[in-house]
Amino acid sequence: MRSVLPMKAAKIGYIVLSVLYCVLGILLFAMPDLSLTAIGIMLGIGMIVFGIVKIIGYFSKDLFRLAFQYDLAFGGLLIALGIIVLVNPEHLVSFFCIVIGIAVLCDGLFKIQIAIDSKPFGIRTWWLILLFAVITVAAGVLLIIRPAQAARMLTVFLGISVFADGILNLIVAVFTVKIIDHQLSDDNDRYVEIDDD
């Protein structure tokens, strides 16, 4: 039997960080006058931690292998972007929003494919994943194409984008990560041939 501990850790990490992203999104939306340094530090740390959780999720190999299938590359991207944001959190507002916009856009695009791949598995909430993935993509695009707006407006866009991404990741973690205590290891996966005679 394969240990389900990495899968549980990845799922719990996804859920906790998704809720924290939602809270941060609401905070940014409600308090658009926060300093860019504080926003940069919070988002940079959040991206690095979420990147690590995504990489752990990729190696956990949950039952459907839907939620974490792109998370090795995307986790690495989040860690790199988080480091970039932490190195220079208070300067280049436009660049900062473009970096976050790219991360949100990529996550939304990956989740569109996860939604489409979920339908054949019989996951009835695939449409909900698709809906929030499209909203997340739109929020990411808005953040990328509006980098010259005033800092206050950018903070509102940033809050909406982070909130949408948090909700999307929460939905994906809750509805597509299935953990079975008696799941066989990948080494024991075998195809069984059925005789038609």
Salt bridges, closest charged atoms under 4 A:
ASP33 OD2 - ARG152 NH1 2.74
ASP71 OD1 - LYS54 NZ 3.69
GLU90 OE2 - HIS91 ND1 3.15
ASP107 OD1 - LYS54 NZ 3.52
ASP107 OD1 - LYS111 NZ 2.64
ASP181 OD1 - LYS8 NZ 3.83
ASP186 OD1 - ARG2 NH1 2.98
ASP186 OD2 - LYS61 NZ 3.18
ASP186 OD1 - ARG65 NH2 2.44
